[in-house]
């Protein structure tokens, strides 16, 4: 299944709740693994084409997972909350096949079906929200592609919340602000990464050729910037943790 996860298309998604659940659960682990590979590739400064290939693999897998979660949300929505079908039977198309176990038919509640699939009620509700907003899911996928990023459920749910709050489908203003903020930070990080650290350049800073600041003041200025960057890292880690738990 792992190899198929990266190339599967929406039209080829599994049909049953059980198979979709397996696809999503295994796919999440695969996504974590591929992201770790990308971090290693970046750290080791391997060939750009290798990095690009892994990034594309990550995007395709993330898109397939979102499509699978939308489909699973559709199936969960079709299940009556208080009724179900024969325990142990597969659930196809949101309908639970009838049957008997030693002459008796035992029914499952929607809660039991969801939990048997490996998800919590909160997770099932999030899938159903995605199913109710396929346009936003498609927007998130297109947005990520445009920004060389990975589409996430967290991002989709964030836009759904904003849509409900504002009562409109216009994401342009929000999207532009999002891109502006990301680009702003990227430029800062890029400038820092480009700053070469050599004896000559450090001497230039410590000798204070511009005559405007003292070394101690420069150190305080850099430390202030470092604290702000650490604060950004802390908040991003919180967001990443939430994304993995969502």
Secondary structure by P-SEA (a helix, b strand, c coil): ccccccccccccccccaaaaaaaaaaaaaaaaaaaaaaaaaaaacccaaaaaaaaaaaaaaaaaaaaaaaaaaaaaaaccccccccccccccccbbbbbbcccbbbbbcaaaaaaaacccaaaaaaaaaaaacaaaaaaaaaaaaaacccccaaaaaaaaaaaaaaccccaaaaaaaaaaaaaaaaaaaaaaaaccccaaaaaaaaacccccccaaaaaaaaaaaaaaaaaaaaaaaaaaaaaaac
